[in-house]
Amino acid sequence: MAKHVYHLFVIQAEDRDNLKCRLESANIQTGVHYPIALPKLAAFNHVKQSREKGFAWSSDANLLSLPIDASLDFKTIRKVSEIIASQ
């Protein structure tokens, strides 16, 4: 039988660091799994990508990983949702 392999649930947030602090103060663990946008990495210098402020270029400033797991209960999901909605 196949099962889902939960990995990351990533959202964009305008004030990511503030939201991260608010969630963590409510005991909701978060993560920043992509601290540097791929086009900014030295490994991609040879690609000569445009330095326009598109999603791929600026995503490192606003991506936040939320908890994801089959065992999350409705109360926790609601708590996360309410904190995000109140931003």
Backbone hydrogen bonds, N-H to C=O, Kabsch-Sander energy under -0.5 kcal/mol:
donor,donor_aa,acceptor,acceptor_aa,energy
6,Y,4,H,-0.8
9,F,66,L,-0.7
10,V,8,L,-0.5
11,I,64,L,-2.8
13,A,62,N,-2.7
16,R,13,A,-1.0
16,R,14,E,-0.5
19,L,15,D,-2.3
20,K,16,R,-2.9
21,C,17,D,-2.1
22,R,18,N,-2.4
23,L,19,L,-2.7
24,E,20,K,-2.5
25,S,21,C,-2.2
26,A,22,R,-0.7
26,A,23,L,-0.9
27,N,24,E,-1.6
28,I,23,L,-2.4
29,Q,27,N,-0.6
31,G,65,S,-1.6
33,H,31,G,-0.6
40,K,37,A,-1.9
41,L,38,L,-1.7
44,F,41,L,-2.0
45,N,42,A,-1.9
47,V,44,F,-1.5
48,K,45,N,-1.3
54,G,52,E,-1.6
58,S,54,G,-2.1
59,S,55,F,-1.7
61,A,58,S,-1.6
62,N,59,S,-1.3
63,L,59,S,-1.0
64,L,11,I,-2.5
65,S,31,G,-3.3
66,L,9,F,-3.3
72,L,69,D,-1.7
77,I,73,D,-2.2
78,R,74,F,-2.8
79,K,75,K,-2.1
80,V,76,T,-2.5
81,S,77,I,-2.4
82,E,78,R,-2.7
83,I,79,K,-2.0
84,I,80,V,-2.3
85,A,81,S,-2.7
86,S,82,E,-1.6
87,Q,84,I,-1.5
